[in-house]
Amino acid sequence: EVQLVQSGAEVKEPGESLKISCKGSGYSFSSYWIGWVRQMPGKGLEWMGIIYPGDSDTRYSPSFQGQVTISAAKSISTAYLQWSSLKASDTAMYYCARLGEPITTLSWFDPWGQGTLVIVSS
Amino acid sequence: DIQMTQSPSTLSASVGDRVIITCRASQSISTWLAWYQQKPGEAPNLLIHRASNVKSGVPSRFSGSGSGTVFTLTISSLQPDDFATYYCQHYDTYSGTFGQGTKVEIK
């Protein structure tokens, strides 16, 4: 079974750094792009960016370029989303999701991780 | 950037109703479109990809159609489990853009 398991909820203060994770299993981790999607409280889905673990090729939405860093460690089948200095406006649920077809970026998200809630508050 | 606009934003319907949700792209996207269902407190789940391909295991009451700039998600006979929020998504080589979502509520 293809599965993505994300790290647990985080409560941080503004200005702190954070790295959340997404571990894939049940498939060839290096061969599929993985993406991150933000959902702010009560709001819709926002595409943040994607990474190809095979060579770490990364593509960001202009809205998130420079605000977060997406990375992957293919040896442990894990993708990451990282902030160097959190803001209150980063409070949201963050989902990782694998693209549905190997190699190509022209693909939908399937499956999804369970989500990681990030709360940034002083 | 391509914008995706869903209508309506909220839809009130009864069990057994035929429900149609529309997604419009600001420019032609061929059939590079997916539909997802999200229930409260859960991650989204894929329903349809490439505009009309229903994911294996998804009930046959769900269908998708369209190409170019106008797409529809149809639920032929709404069931209690279908009350949720639905999102369309355009995906391309360098980005992916979601519609703002359509909440299907109980009438």
Interface residues (C-beta under 8 A of the other chain):
Chain A: G35 V37 G44 L45 E46 W47 I50 R59 S61 P62 Y95 A97 G100 T105 L106 S107 W108 F109 D110 P111 W112 G113 Q114 G115
Chain B: D1 W32 A34 Y36 Q38 A43 P44 N45 L46 H49 R50 K55 Y87 Q89 Y91 D92 T93 Y94 S95 G96 T97 F98 G99 Q100 G101
